[in-house]
């Protein structure tokens, strides 16, 4: 079995379960066909036996030999069909066991795990950017209050305010980018 991903986008383990399931279904149909054929052969054999025992058939000597040979042929065919049925039932049992093993393996695979990790990482990025924006806003408010307390501080306040505004804009851009990634 190849471990590569196919064009269908379905992981190989899932394809194996589907193919095994299809095989089980096909083998189940074959088993029922063999059972039906065995039933027909059995009915035919019983009819041949009854006909060979009837008084009308005993009067004509050549026909019982033909019916007896047909009966033997039917018995051989019934034996062959019974062996095939047993083999198919064994194969169906093995296939069911394999399907059970593969189903438990598929049950352990979390196909959504990668998407969950991505969503959690994106949410973490958005939360961090919002926290950073809150910090920058608080820092800006604090430096403004400090600026108001210190005489002749207009020059450095303008420089710090420009830097803080730039950091806030970059943080908002990163937050919007992270939000856009989540939607994809």
C-alpha positions in Angstrom: 0.0 0.0 0.0 1.3 3.4 -0.9 1.6 6.0 1.9 1.2 8.9 -0.5 -1.9 11.0 -0.7 -4.0 10.6 -3.9 -5.8 13.2 -6.0 -9.0 12.5 -4.1 -7.6 14.2 -1.0 -8.5 11.2 1.2 -5.8 9.9 3.4 -4.5 6.4 2.5 -5.9 4.8 5.7 -9.4 5.9 4.8 -9.0 4.5 1.2 -8.0 1.2 2.7 -11.1 1.0 4.8 -13.2 1.9 1.9 -11.6 -0.7 -0.4 -11.9 -3.4 2.4 -15.5 -2.4 2.9 -16.1 -2.8 -0.9 -14.4 -6.2 -0.9 -16.5 -7.3 2.1 -19.7 -6.3 0.3 -18.6 -8.0 -2.9 -17.7 -11.2 -1.0 -21.0 -11.1 0.8 -22.8 -11.0 -2.5 -20.7 -14.0 -3.7 -21.5 -15.9 -0.5 -25.2 -15.3 -1.0 -24.9 -16.4 -4.7 -23.2 -19.6 -3.6 -25.8 -20.2 -1.0 -28.6 -19.8 -3.6 -26.8 -22.1 -6.0 -26.3 -24.7 -3.3 -30.0 -24.5 -2.5 -30.9 -25.0 -6.1 -28.5 -27.9 -6.4 -30.0 -29.5 -3.2 -33.5 -29.1 -4.4 -32.5 -30.6 -7.8 -30.8 -33.5 -6.0 -33.8 -34.2 -3.8 -36.1 -34.1 -6.8 -33.8 -36.5 -8.6 -33.8 -38.8 -5.6 -37.6 -38.7 -5.3 -38.0 -39.4 -9.0 -35.6 -42.3 -9.0 -37.6 -43.9 -6.2 -40.9 -43.5 -7.8 -42.6 -46.6 -9.3 -42.9 -45.1 -12.7 -39.2 -44.6 -13.0 -38.5 -48.2 -12.0 -40.4 -49.6 -15.0 -38.0 -47.9 -17.4 -34.5 -49.3 -16.6 -32.3 -46.9 -18.8 -33.6 -43.7 -17.1 -32.7 -44.5 -13.5 -29.1 -44.9 -14.6 -29.2 -41.5 -16.1 -30.9 -40.0 -13.1 -28.4 -41.8 -10.8 -25.4 -40.4 -12.7 -27.1 -37.0 -12.7 -27.6 -37.3 -8.9 -23.9 -38.2 -8.4 -22.9 -35.3 -10.5 -25.1 -33.0 -8.5 -23.7 -34.5 -5.3 -20.2 -33.7 -6.5 -21.2 -30.2 -7.5 -22.9 -29.7 -4.2 -19.7 -30.8 -2.4 -17.6 -28.4 -4.5 -20.1 -25.6 -3.9 -20.1 -26.3 -0.2 -16.3 -26.2 -0.1 -16.3 -22.9 -2.0 -19.0 -21.5 0.4 -16.8 -22.5 3.4 -13.7 -20.9 1.8 -15.7 -17.7 1.0 -17.1 -17.6 4.6 -13.6 -17.9 6.0 -12.4 -15.2 3.7 -15.3 -13.0 4.6 -14.5 -13.5 8.3 -10.9 -12.6 7.7 -11.9 -9.5 5.8 -14.3 -8.5 8.6 -11.4 -8.8 11.1 -9.2 -6.7 8.9 -12.0 -4.1 8.5 -12.3 -4.1 12.3 -8.6 -3.5 12.7 -8.6 -0.7 10.1 -11.7 0.9 11.6 -10.0 1.1 15.0 -6.9 2.7 13.4 -9.1 5.2 11.5 -10.9 6.0 14.7 -7.6 7.0 16.3 -6.7 9.4 13.4 -7.8 12.9 14.2 -8.2 14.5 10.8 -9.3 17.8 12.3 -6.2 18.1 14.5 -4.2 20.1 12.0 -7.1 22.5 11.4 -7.7 22.8 15.2 -4.0 23.6 15.8 -4.1 26.3 13.0 -7.3 27.8 14.4 -5.8 27.9 17.9 -2.6 29.4 16.7 -4.5 32.1 14.8 -6.6 32.9 17.8 -3.4 33.1 19.9 -1.9 35.6 17.4 -5.1 37.7 17.4 -5.2 37.7 21.2 -1.5 38.7 21.5 -1.9 41.6 19.0 -5.0 42.8 21.0 -3.0 42.6 24.2 -0.1 44.5 22.6 -2.4 47.2 21.3 -3.8 47.6 24.9 -0.3 47.9 26.2 0.7 50.5 23.6 -2.5 52.4 24.3 -1.7 52.4 28.1 1.9 53.4 27.4 0.8 56.2 25.2 -1.6 57.4 27.9 1.1 57.2 30.5 3.6 59.2 28.4 1.0 61.8 27.7 0.3 62.2 31.4 4.1 62.4 32.1 4.4 65.0 29.3 1.7 67.1 30.9 3.6 67.1 34.2 7.0 68.0 32.8 7.4 71.6 31.5 8.9 72.0 27.9 8.3 68.4 27.0 6.5 68.9 23.7 9.4 67.8 21.5 10.0 64.4 23.0 6.2 63.8 23.4 5.7 64.3 19.6 8.5 61.8 18.8 7.2 59.1 21.2 3.6 59.6 20.1 4.6 59.1 16.5 6.5 55.9 17.4 3.6 54.5 19.5 1.1 55.3 16.7 3.2 53.5 14.2 3.5 50.4 16.5 -0.3 50.5 17.0 -0.9 50.6 13.2 1.5 47.7 12.6 -0.2 45.7 15.4 -3.7 46.3 13.9 -2.4 45.2 10.5 -1.0 42.0 12.0 -4.3 41.3 13.8 -6.3 41.8 10.6 -3.9 39.5 8.7 -4.4 36.8 11.4 -8.2 37.2 11.2 -8.0 36.9 7.4 -6.0 33.7 7.7 -8.7 32.2 10.0 -11.4 32.8 7.4 -9.4 30.9 4.7 
